[in-house]
């Protein structure tokens, strides 16, 4: 069934570390051979052996309208005829910035970069330059890319591989990165008091997606916002996953919280390698060439990434009903999964907001990294492979959110629910 993928994986390991270019793709968390994809269209992906899968990764978020969405593909093809890169300004970059500012609350200026990691790294540097302080607070299990500061008690692949201390991250960097449990406001206040006047920024995934989908508890973000106001700390929303997915204005709009800086990733490029960080003019004007906080990149504002993102975001802005449709589909899936899991009789938790959802085989609420890690993740491995066998491609880790795309039909959702019912019988 997976013979071609097995051959490709053996071949890849000879020239690529671990045979993959991003660790979670190696399937180490769930076991088995990673599948090598050949093409995708709409809600489906096809591997090198020709097997079809209902996709619940959506390229880790950006394929909101489905794979190979025709207007985006056409726009990329046309723009590529003009050149794939200039290393010089273009009008399209301005139009893209104006479009984002028109959709997102509380963002006055935005800088394009090439990845979510670069966006978060740059936002932290900017916060430090703006405040003249060095320390940051992040949350256990939250993943903001692989920059040194963010690999202290990180989620996503770091959690998947149970890497607690990352070689190459210096003690000085680690000492400047303070961590607290997500949803524990008192712990954050304690850190702020212990390091009063030293904290440049608090960075948070407003809805966590790198330890499964985990929602903020009532009052948590409001408390962080007030703390930042009181202590002169820059409040950063990492919206690499939630931006333009939970709402046209992202988590800021959906949750009704104003951040000082916001970071974006692949969603704003329709899946192309792209990122951005933006926020209040008062802070953003410290970025070079306006200010002295340096950040640069040859491929920042790349025309192919810009046209893909501009086409996607324009469609999302002009058709706000997409968000309602996506959420209705996700709730339908959640309710269907809940029904079969309840009948199964074993402990489970389903977390869901908007078009993000995850299943945790746990007998307690999953509200932070510790509760996510204490779930029965061995059971998730078996569930993953049982679903894969039935043509449903889930994130290959219990520490990742599922992402729905609007190309999914209710028939696809029914098939997924039915596949779960069958799969659970194998897990008894």
Secondary structure, 3 states (H helix, E strand, C coil): CCHHHHHHHHHHCCCCHHHCCCHHHHCCCCCCCCCCEEEEEECEEEECCCCEEEECCCCCCCCCCCECCHHHHHHHHHHHCCCCCCCCCCHHHHHHHHHHHHHCCCCCEEEEECCHHHHHHHHHHHHHHHHCCCEEEEECCCCCCCCHHHHCCCCHHHHHCCCCCCCCCCHHHHHCEEEECCCCHHHHHHHHHHCCCCEEEEEECCCECCCCCECCCCCHHHHHHHHHHHHCCEEEEECCCCCCCCCCCHHHHHHCCCCCEEEECHHHHCCCCCEEEEECHHHHCCECCCCCECCCCCCCCCHHHHHHHHHHHHHHHHCCHHHHHHHHHHHHHHHHHHHHHHHHCCCCEEEEECCEEEEECCCCCCCCHHHHHCCCHHHHHHHHHHHHHCCEECCCCCCCCEECCCCCCHHHHHHHHHHHHHHHHHHC
